[in-house]
Amino acid sequence: MSDAPAVRLETRDRVVVLHLSHGPNALDETLIDALDGELARLDAAGAPPLVLASAHPSIFCPGLDLRKVDGLPREGMRRFMVRFNTLLRRLVSYPGPTVAALAGHAIAGGCLLSLACDRRVMAAWGARLGLSEINLGIPVPAGAVHMLVALYPTRAVEQLVLEGDGFPGERALQFGVVERLAEPEAGGSIGPNGLSGAAPGGGGVGKGGAGPAGGVVASGDAPIAGIVRIAPHSGHLAFLPAVSS
């Protein structure tokens, strides 16, 4: 593995962009700890508006690194899932507004990372968002299910958990789990213009809330800062109960 950082930080117009930069971004201890550490540091620094993106041209995050977790003893797997649940709690309870930019596939644990953000902007084509655990005969982590049913419409959660093949952009928009579709830019990224429409009340129910309490965001060609004037947060830590050590 390269010595390059697993998470690369960039600041645009007072908005922090965290680029997952760990190859195809399969979640191993290195990536989980790097992302959790950056979120903790940003929280302590005042929780600036945050965009979670990927440096990979076609993958946001494919979920857990199965090559590394396969064969772990029961206690090792338990410790690994404690770390992953800690990361989800950190993200879902982050005090500042958060947007996931899904220019590529967000599957299983990667889907959960994106759904722990306030809002999602997804590529109009070439990307899928979904939970694949049913295909492997394993359950979605209980804490993640608590988060999903607290934040999203029941029908959408049922489809995510039970279908197993993921939503393309149009279907994700239909079910209210993304707020906007955007054309990917060169290299597979979603640029500021695509992100600027990720407004509260745009069809989804993110952790910032929906409806009149959701606040107002800029649209059109507004700078990237325009996407993150989102509703105040409250009480999100309760959605993912801590796993006892």
Secondary structure, DSSP 8 states (H G I E B T S, - for coil): --SS-SEEEEEETTEEEEEE-STT--B-HHHHHHHHHHHHHHHHTT---EEEEESSSSEEE-SB-HHHHTT--HHHHHHHHHHHHHHHHHHHT-SS-EEEEESSEEETHHHHHHHTSSEEEEESSS-EEE--HHHHT----HHHHHHHHHHS-HHHHHHHHHH-S-EEHHHHHHTTS-SEEE---GGG---HHHHTT--TTSS---TT--GGGG-----TT--GGGG-------SGGGGS-----
